[in-house]
């Protein structure tokens, strides 16, 4: 069974009298260890899809399971628990809390989970170690560069050892060089066997991931396996993506 | 999320906004400190009032006063005998619930001058008494003796004075530099020579004592400077129970009767009426039956004419209590209002704070914070602001009390007690909860996506 299964997911918004179908029947399987990019022009519904996948939002209809759990009829409280334990988020604008130190930011998901302060500190340092920022633990986010901030955000996403990581335009707010470094970080995580979904509007970035899903008008337009498509990656991946 | 972590996050945010939080807390700080300081002032005043209550005589003291005959006995008015010494003897014989009885025959202080070698003393009262007066009015002799039965029997011309009279006639220790004991001296009371056989000890309130110390200190500081006369010291004389107590002249009841009252009426007839009959009852719990007993005896002696009444200290104490209660109420209103204002301030700042943190709240929700966790977090923050304000307010109240004492060192010093402190803290916590609920509810209800996208 796939890690995430979406069946005929629909999401409709009512804006005034108008009905907008943000997602119009999406079927999708995400397997353990996948590195998938979701691509599409703005307004295509890719963000909505990611929100539903990330349990930030619930679909209007359709069924969804994540790690064997039914999501489509979960209560907000259950969704919060799932987000805290199984999902890690990386945002375009980093979304770090400015008043907390780097280490405290990374600890945040553990705080809501109710972990002891010692466990929190240890795991936060481990996560910071993964992104090579353990020496910045005491700094404020504002004292770091954009790329470093995004790596802190990645550490925060990793600290709960989630089943799947969602990244929403993680390089959108960075210069191209820093963006490449962030993407390399994701590639490294993928090599370690993490499941990652990356939302982007940039085909070049999407080309780097082994799997690519294109969304158009709320529907999946194409579901491409990078290995089959034969596109060259800008990054040398040491290990071929498992499908 | 457990409570401890909620508190931790809340406190971190407070720490991040030190200055803003401080301003927010100001209302609470003022509310708490004014409540505690006012309570301390009132407690101090209460203590002063109790002191003078005790100086006037204990709670179990009851005065039998003259009273106009009631309307339905108006036709008997000319037969009203007034309070006489036979009433006292009758009460002694027939009212066993009365422990002590002290008759007083006061001389007119305007026409009866107390002089010695050309010096005149202004006295609070010149009274003929029984030795029972010592117990009744709580007097202690410091020098000499009180009257004995023989003095009473022979109507000896002896008197016992308070220190105030000594000060006026022979000089106070502060002026002469030595304690003068006037035992054996002869003074003139209403032109008749009396021998001083005893002197009471000096009575003073805590307030007076402090004033004296202060004067001493000032003298030392200014070294030889002009001794300052306190302008109001004369004006307060009559109102002050301690002044009255120090400026009495007591003589045997019989002496007062024979030497001053034997022909004191305008037509030269004697005036045997007593000015006061004070009684002390055996047991405060038996106040009502004791008074009933006394009333029966008095009615018998007065042929059923109700020309007397019982004045208990309780009435005065009730007066004092009412005054204290009124002060408490106005104090409570002031403190309550400023705490209310403080609460509004907290709610205002919490609303502003969550408004500027909407995206942060969204982030917290994205990383697993439930609505309950957000709710607790905001609420805890609000309570913490209120409680920190309360603690600062408590500290500030000590400063305030110090200031009050500095501003008026002669007044009864304020006494800080625990109950108002606890009350103030509890009320602040309540204010924190009430002020926090709405912002917390608002923050908890935010949809994660809308919060994340909020610009």
Interface residues (C-beta under 8 A of the other chain):
Chain A: X51 X54 X56 X57 X76 X77 X80 X81 X83 X84 X85 X89 X91 X95 X96 X97 X99 X100 X104 X108 X109 X111 X112 X113 X114 X156 X160
Chain B: X1 X2 X5 X8 X9 X12 X13 X16 X359 X360 X362 X363 X364 X365 X366 X367 X368 X369 X370 X371 X372 X373 X448 X449 X452
